């Protein structure tokens, strides 16, 4: 055999990968001759639980205030600013944590956002905003991204808690009641149009529509 | 002997006086019943007046008070939340009173296109009002009342 092998030239890498794939598909297509159907079904079921459960747990872990503030970029900048606002402490003790506003709650949208966030992991690894100065310089750009996202989904993350239907404007201050009747109920504007900077400090607002 | 007695008496007198003064409960509107040498409990925070109704000025030059809550309003180098309603171009949508034209004037009396930098920090003069009983009474009367007293029914 070794004589024959030495005479026939070894096929190229691509060709070998290709033949391996063909062989793999061939094996996958063939019915199992070793494991019973019961074992295969059960193993598939258990593996499914482990993988799906693990995936979801991973998703949940990355969706907590603790995870977000484990990076100093978040902890030292935006988290400090959140602390003085009504979304952090208030009379009824309900807190909106980071993902409540920054990650969609709906599954498909959530996965889409999580995939986008891989760019943020890249930014973290390469120190995109690892100093206060860099953060302040990028602040408007970062804020514009979030405002655009809220504008595009009609402030969905606000509306997960605050709904126009359950808003009792008689309990609001006169000027809030007028503004909500005129702009929110008619759908002319969405939450983020007026309520910018309620959870974090504002960037330099020159050039942002509606600001000086 | 008498001199010594006098010194002792004086010392006792001063010490006693200080003690009484310190222990005295001086009930003032601002301090409350807390003794002078102690710090009383902080008064509860009062809610902000939030009726959005204009308040009458006590004298013509008074900066109008803010008739609404301004909790969390950012006024700094980067942005001014007040101007997002009270700026000239924003008043149509907000129906808020426009920043007075006097605020467009720089220190040389020249009118600028927008609010002058020296008038940018609104809360230096304009302040919101707490809903509370004034701790100290006040007998201020406005100029109309004074003129009316001088010449009842006179024109002004």
Boltz contact constraints between the chains, C-beta under 6 A:
constraints:
  - contact:
      token1: [A, 173]
      token2: [B, 50]
      max_distance: 6.0
  - contact:
      token1: [A, 174]
      token2: [B, 52]
      max_distance: 6.0
  - contact:
      token1: [A, 175]
      token2: [B, 52]
      max_distance: 6.0
  - contact:
      token1: [A, 197]
      token2: [B, 74]
      max_distance: 6.0
  - contact:
      token1: [A, 202]
      token2: [B, 74]
      max_distance: 6.0
  - contact:
      token1: [A, 202]
      token2: [B, 78]
      max_distance: 6.0
  - contact:
      token1: [A, 202]
      token2: [B, 79]
      max_distance: 6.0
  - contact:
      token1: [A, 204]
      token2: [B, 78]
      max_distance: 6.0
  - contact:
      token1: [A, 205]
      token2: [B, 79]
      max_distance: 6.0
  - contact:
      token1: [A, 210]
      token2: [B, 84]
      max_distance: 6.0
  - contact:
      token1: [A, 211]
      token2: [B, 84]
      max_distance: 6.0
  - contact:
      token1: [A, 212]
      token2: [B, 83]
      max_distance: 6.0
  - contact:
      token1: [A, 212]
      token2: [B, 87]
      max_distance: 6.0
